[in-house]
Amino acid sequence: MLAPIGSFEDAAPAADRLDLLTGPVAAAVRSWTGPVPVDQLLYVDTDPAIADTAVFLEHHGPELLDASANCVVVAGRRGEATTLAACVVKSAARVDVNGAVRKHLGARKASFAPMDTATGETGMEYGGITPVGLPEGWPLLVDAAVVDTAWVLVGSGRRRGKLILPGKAFAQLPGAVVLEGLGVPAA
């Protein structure tokens, strides 16, 4: 099957590729419900050596920049309490950690979570973190521009492989809050 975006010829429903997903992502696909049917979650195999956005786009085409998103883990702190959350913004943008994230989490200080925290808490590989299959109870902040995109390429939980799903599906993920201005132009 051809993917709806990009030049991927090996797209398949993610439910048919559970063995290639991390445990939390596979569990989320297995239990998928909502207005976007599970067969619209697609998996494409990609080379883990080119998983980083800039290299990936160089190889698969710059036109994917507007149809791809990054998912990052942030830590918001207020006093002794730390809240972990995930943020999804288009790949051409950066997360407004000190503005939108800090404000939404009610934190005095917010920053990107350390790599070992992000991977340890999500059960996903660094460079492949995805909003599909996040820990229960986590806030998921999604930039409105992602939701407004027809098809979005995002990590699969591993450095190898990507998921492609309708942008509107991000709004139906557990804990999702759609925010205007979460993603700001990269400097």
N, C-alpha and C positions, 0 to 999 in steps of 0.2 A: 504494500500500500504506500502511496506517496503521501508525504506529510503536507498539511495545508499551508505551511510556510517553510522556507528554506529548500535546500536541494537534497533532503534526506529521502532515500528510496526504501529504507527499511523500517518505516514507521509501523507500529503495531499497537493495538490497545494495551495500555499499561497492565490491565488485568491478565493479559496473556504473557506478560514478562515479569511476573512477581519474583521469580528467581534472580533477576538482575537488580532488584531493588533492596534497600536496607529493610530490616524488620519493621520499623515504624512506618515507613512509606508503603510497604506492601500491605500492612494491616489497614492503613487509611484507604487504600484503593479497594481492598476487599470489602470494607464496610461503607463505601461511598453511597451517599443518598443526596437527594436535592434535585433542583430543577435542571441542572446540567447532568445528562446521563453519563454513567461511568465509561461507556465506550468512546466518549469524547476526550478522555484522558489518554494521550498517546505517549509512547516511549520510542525514542530514537537512540540507537547506539552511536556513541561518539568516542573518540580517542581521548583518554584521560590526560595525555601529554599536552593537549591543547584546550583544556577545560576553562582556563582563565579567559574572561570576556574578550580582551583585545586580541589575543592569539586566535581564539575561536572564530571571531568575526573575520580576521584576516584569511582564515582557511575556508570558512563557509559563506562568506560574503557580507559586506558592510550593510546590506539592506536588512539584515536580521537585527541590527542595532535597535531599530524602532519596535521590533516585535519580541525583544528579549527583556528579561527582568532578572534582577539579583535579589537574593534573600539573605539578609544578614541578621545576626543575633546581637541584641543590645542589652546592656544592663543599666537599669535606672536605680539610683540610690537616694534614699531619704532616711537620714539617721543611720541606724544599724540595718535597716531593711533594704534588700536588693530584689528588684523585680526583673526577671528575664523576659524578653519579648522578641518577636521576629518582625522585621520590616521588609516589605517588598516594594521596590521601585524599579522603574525602567533602567536598563543598563547604561543609558547615556546620562543618568542623573546620579546624584549622591543623596544619601539619607540625611535629612535635616535633624541630626541627633540632638543638638543643643537648643533647637527651637521646638519643632512639632513633636518630636519623640519625648523630650523632657516634659513638655507641657501636658501631653496626653497621659503620660505615666504618673504625673504628679510628683516627679522626682526633682530633687535639688541639683543632682548631677546625673548625667547620662553619658555613656561611652559604648564603644563596640566591646562586646564581651571577649575575653581572651580565647584564643583558639581552642585550648583544652577544655574550657567551660562550654563553648559552643558545640563542640563535637561530643563531649561527654554527656551533656544534658539532652541533646537531640538524638543521639545514636546514629548520626550521619557523618559523612566525611567532609573535611574542610575543603571548600571549593565546589561542593555539590549540595550544600544545604538548600532545602526546599521548604515551602510552607505546607506542603502535603505531608501530614504525619508528625506534626510538632507535638511536644508533650501537652497533655491535657491541662487546661487552665491557662495556658500561655496567651497573652494578648498577641494578636497578629495585626499589625498595622500595614495597610495596603494603600499605596498611592492611587488616587482616582484615575490617573492616566493608565495604569495597568488594567483596571477593570474596564476601561473604555476601549481597550485594544481587542480586535477580533480574536486573534490567536496569539498566545504568549509562550515563548520558550523559556524554561526555568530549570534549575538543577533537579536531579532525580534522587538526591540523597547520597549519591556516590559521585566521584569525579568522572567515572565512565558513565555516559548516557545522560540524556536530558528528557524532561517531560514537556509536552506541548498540550496546552489546554485553553479553552476559551477564556478570555479575560474576565468575563462575568462570573466564572467559577471561583475566582479568588474571593469574591464577596460571600460565598456560601461556605467557606472553610471555617472550622471551629475557631471561635475567638476573634474572627475577622471584624475589623473596623476600617472602613474606607475613609481616608482623609485627603482633602485637597492640600497640596503643598508639602506632602511628606517627602517627595523627591524634589530636589532643587538642582538647577543646572550645575554640572561638574565644572570645577574651576580649571 
